[in-house]
Amino acid sequence: MGNKVAVFTEQQLDEYQACTYLTRKNILRAERLFRGVCGSALPTRLDPITASTVTAPYQALDTLTELKENPFRRRMCQVFSGDGSASLTFEQFIELFSVFSDHAPRDIRATKTHAPLPILLFLTPPPFPLSHALSLIPTPSTPLHALHPPPTPSTPLPRPPLPSHSLLLTSYATSDFDDDGYLGEEDLQQTVKHLTHDLLTQDEYSTIVSKVLEEADVDCDTKLSQSEFIHVILKSPDFLSNFHIRI
């Protein structure tokens, strides 16, 4: 390696691999992308504190080829940022890439879930048939993959653990625009508007939302719960193939 300064320690790389679905090559590629949008704000050595505190602004993230063509990109960054700002730390950035990687579990059984947390659906951009949009109606859930021990007097402020999410659970939160844990009529309409770039009439949006609820709203309460969403999505074999980011 000569005099080249290592961006991560071997322990960091091992930890990132252990708690994400990314390979070492993916993580190093993600670091280069993140450094490109952070500029001089990011030091050469990306230690754990820096990786969990220095953020890339959404305006810069929005220029990434991997994101900029996606209609849900802002909401995706808002949710992964945790505070709704859409600015991401490096650890949030690789969490996003991990969830939507080809190696992330598609099965709800693959991941333990804890307190609800809005996470984003990542869709390949249109064009696709409007009928396909009806199967793309996703709500929140957060699986936490604890990595670091509790703080001790000698450990000031440990960085938050990186969660690992099932893609199926992650996709549910995409349409929960009001973050109430359910997909109401307004949530569904906003999702369809994102999918179609707001090119339909109000009557068409209303018809689509009605059809979605007719198909999926088992308890007839005019909103979709997580279980109702999952029931519908599992009957759509093409659904999860639309959710990925390659780096």
N, C-alpha and C positions, 0 to 999 in steps of 0.2 A: 504493500500500500504506500510505501515511501513516506513522504512528509504530509500526505493528505490527511486532513482532520476528519475523523469519523463523525458523521451526523448523529448517530445513535450508538449507545453501548450495545454489546451483544445481549446483555440482559434485557434492555428495552426491546430489541427486536424479537427476542424470544417471548416476551410478555405480550407484545402486540400480536404475534402469531397465535399465541395461546388463547387470546380472548377475542379474536376476530376470525373471519373466514378468509383472510388474505394470506397470500404467500409472502415470503421475504421480498421477492421481486416486486409484488404489488405494492407493498408498504413503501419501498424505496421510490417507486414510480409516483405514488401518491405524495410523498414528501417533495419531489421535484415540482409537481403541479402546484402544491400548496405554497412552496417557496416562490414560485413564479407570480402568484397573485398577491403575496405578502410583501414582496420586495425587501427593502432594507430593514423592515420591522422585525425580520426573523434573523436571529444570530446564526452563525455557521453551525454551532453545536446545538442540536434540538434536545435539551435535557427535559426531564419529566415536568418540571414546573412550567417551562416555556411552552411545551406541547399542550398544556392544559389551560394556558392563560392568554397567550398572544392570539389574536383573532384576525382572520381575513375578512374584510367587509364584503357584504353581498354584492355591491357594485363590481367588485373585482371577481368574485366567484362566478358572476353571471357571464363573464367573458370566456369561461372554460368551454371548450368544444364538447366535453362530456355532459355539460348541463344546458348550454344556452339555447338549444333547440327544443327543450322540453317544456310543455305548457305548465307543468307543476313545479318548476324549479324554485320559484320564490317561496312557495309554501313548504316545499321540501326542506329548504335551508332554514326557514323559520322554525320548523318543528325540531330539527336536529340541533338547532342552537340552544334549545331549552328555555330561552327567555323571549323568544319571538322576534329577536332582532334580525335574524337571518345571517348574522356574522358567525363564523365557525372557527373554533380552535382546531389545531391539527388533530387532536383526538376525536373531536366531533366529525371532522372531515373524513377520517379513515373509518369511523363508525358508519357513516353514510355509504361509503364505498363497499364496506363489508356486507351490510344488509342487502345490497343490490348486486352483489357479486354472483357469479355463476355457481359458486360453491356454498352459498347460504342455503339453509334448509327451507324447503318449500312447504313442509308439513308442520302443522300446528303442534304435533306431538314432539317435534324435535327440540323445542325450547321451553324452558320454565318461564312463567310469567309472574310479574309482581304488580306493583301499583300502575294504574293507567298512565300513559304518557303519549301525547300525540306524535306519531311517526308518519312519514310520508310514503305515499305511493309513487313509484317511479315508472312512468309509462313511456314506451317508444312513441315518438310524436306521430300525429296523423300524416298522411291520409289513411284512414281505415273506415270500413262501413259503419254507419251510424248504429246499425243493429248490434255491432260489436261493443259499442259504448255501453249498452245496457248490461253487459256482463262485467263491466269495469267499475262497478259501484262498490267501493270499499268503505276503519274506526280504530280506537287506540288501545295499545297494550304494551307493557314494557317488561321485557325479560332482562334481568340484571345478572351479569357475569362477574361476580366480585373477584377482584384480582389482588388488592393490596390489604395488608393487615390493618387493624384499628390503629389510630394514631397513638403515639407514646410521647412523653416529654421531649424525646430526642428527634421526633419526626414532626416538624412544624405543621404543615398543611398538605397531606397527601392528595394527589390528584384524584378526581372521581374515577371509579372503575369504568372500563369501556363495556357497554352492554353488547350482547349478541342477540339479535332478534330473528324470529322466524319471519320469512318473507310474507307468509300468509297473514300473520298478525300485523306486521308492519303495514301492509297494504290497506288494512281496515281504516286506519286513521286519516288517510288521504282526504277523504271527503268530509270529515268531521270539522268543518270550518269554524263552528262555534265552540268546539272543544267541550261539548257536554257529554261525550261518551256514546252518543247515538247519531244515526244519520236521519235527520228530519227531512222534510220536503225541500227546504231551502238548501240544506247541505247537498242533497242529490242534484238539485238544479244547478248549483254552482259547479259541481263536478262535471256535469254534462256540458256546461258552458266552457269549461277549461278544455275538455276533450274536443269540442267542435269549434274552438276559437270564437265562440259567441256568434255563430253564423246562422242560427236557427231563429224561428219566430217564437214568441212567448207560448203560443198554442202548442207548438211542437215540443217545447221543453216540458210543458205541463203533461202532455200525452206520454212522453218518455218516463217521467217521474211516476205517473199513475201506473204504468205498466210494470215498472220496477217494484213498486210497493205491492201490486197485485200478485206478483210472482214470489216475492221474498218476505213480505210482512205477515208472518205466521199468526201472531197474536192480534193483528188488526189494530195496532195503536198508532198508525200513520208514521212510524219511524222504524229503522232497522237497528237491532241490537247486534253485538258482535257474533253471537251464535247464528242469527238469521243470515248475516252476511256470509259467514263461513259455509253455511249449508248451501247457499246459492253458488258460491265460488267453486266449491268442490265438484259441482256438476258442470263446470265449464273447463274442459281440459286445456283450452288454449290460453286461459287467463294468465297463468303465472309465467308463461313464456314471454310476456311483454315486459317483465320487470327485471331489468338487469342494467348494470353499468360495467363496462370493461375498461380496465386501466392497464 
